[in-house]
């Protein structure tokens, strides 16, 4: 166990080879993060969280509590021991193969690893192109987005602007904690207009069909009508007889 002093608080980093890997098959030990502002606290008495846990990923329960649950959250073979509000965690009953995000933050240039979110003290400088274990995000008092990371067994915050841009996709498990979207019902007015338009169209088609049929019948009758024989005119021409 390695104790790391960070912002006047000791954080315990434990080797998860025995904890996570040995019991990963027990999926009931995992609870899911279902909001984007689920805080991770160093202890139950902490006023400020260390960071916000990654949305849709999991934490392992060490001790379930009504208000706070004692949890473990890991990356890179190391785990953070802390607490999260119980009402922001969800048991989805799904099989969990990779509960924690396996993503690294990479420094774009020389960056500062800060001991606290107010950026008042420095842990160390980190050269560009270094991979940092990503744990979660937070904000400075000035509203700057920060990332809580691990580097060389040290924990701290780096500014978003000092990192190569990256995105964290949702956990591949189905988002069962979200209510299904209701089926979209047609607008009554639109439905009425559509029905009316269809009726007018049908009437026009029927009228055209009737007229076309009548014309065809008239044409057939005209062709089949026999002309009357002309009446022979009988007259006497005195020249017929000499």
CORZIUR-V706030 format. One record per run of one state. SS is the DSSP state (helix for helix, strand for strand, loop for the rest). FROM is the first residue (numbers start at 0). TO is the last residue. If there is no record, write none. Layout:
# CORZIUR-V706030
ss->SS from->FROM to->TO
ss->SS from->FROM to->TO
This chain:
# CORZIUR-V706030
ss->loop from->0 to->0
ss->strand from->1 to->5
ss->loop from->6 to->7
ss->strand from->8 to->14
ss->loop from->15 to->15
ss->helix from->16 to->22
ss->loop from->23 to->25
ss->helix from->26 to->28
ss->strand from->29 to->32
ss->loop from->33 to->37
ss->strand from->38 to->40
ss->loop from->41 to->49
ss->strand from->50 to->52
ss->loop from->53 to->56
ss->strand from->57 to->62
ss->loop from->63 to->66
ss->strand from->67 to->74
ss->loop from->75 to->76
ss->strand from->77 to->84
ss->helix from->85 to->87
ss->strand from->88 to->89
ss->loop from->90 to->102
ss->strand from->103 to->106
ss->loop from->107 to->109
ss->strand from->110 to->113
ss->loop from->114 to->120
ss->strand from->121 to->125
ss->loop from->126 to->129
ss->strand from->130 to->138
ss->loop from->139 to->143
ss->strand from->144 to->150
ss->loop from->151 to->152
ss->strand from->153 to->158
ss->helix from->159 to->161
ss->strand from->162 to->162
ss->loop from->163 to->186
ss->helix from->187 to->223
ss->loop from->224 to->236
ss->helix from->237 to->239
ss->loop from->240 to->241
